[in-house]
């Protein structure tokens, strides 16, 4: 959970105006009964879809925004995937409902969520990853309280994203 909040905090401080890497949304589907679309934004070589290699692990971090032209935390979705030997071993999803990357928000932590990959292809500087997120996300009201499914929301979205390698 803290990792997703950190990612969203970084996205919050990036300049608010950018351009979409493609015209079509990279993440789309139904959230709480309503159709949604999210865009991956880029500015220069910075992208809100990136990956790092940590030993045998590949960690992919994706942040989608509802406005294809600006970074705005409200209603953004964050997807973090960890793969080992091209197999998904961990996935975290956060959906922001406020103007900041802090609770209240919906999370995959303590939720009933399935994340599956339908495509994974990697070259030295990019990863193409596609998949689906289905289930119920839990509501986390405050940072120091555990998420609850009692006020959770249904999610059924697909993603098809090109992530750029981050090197330190």
Secondary structure as UniProt FT lines:
FT   HELIX           2..13
FT   STRAND          19..20
FT   STRAND          27..31
FT   TURN            32..33
FT   STRAND          34..39
FT   STRAND          41..43
FT   TURN            44..45
FT   STRAND          46..47
FT   STRAND          49..54
FT   TURN            55..56
FT   STRAND          57..65
FT   TURN            68..69
FT   TURN            74..75
FT   STRAND          77..84
FT   TURN            85..86
FT   STRAND          87..96
FT   STRAND          105..122
FT   STRAND          126..140
FT   TURN            143..144
FT   STRAND          148..165
//
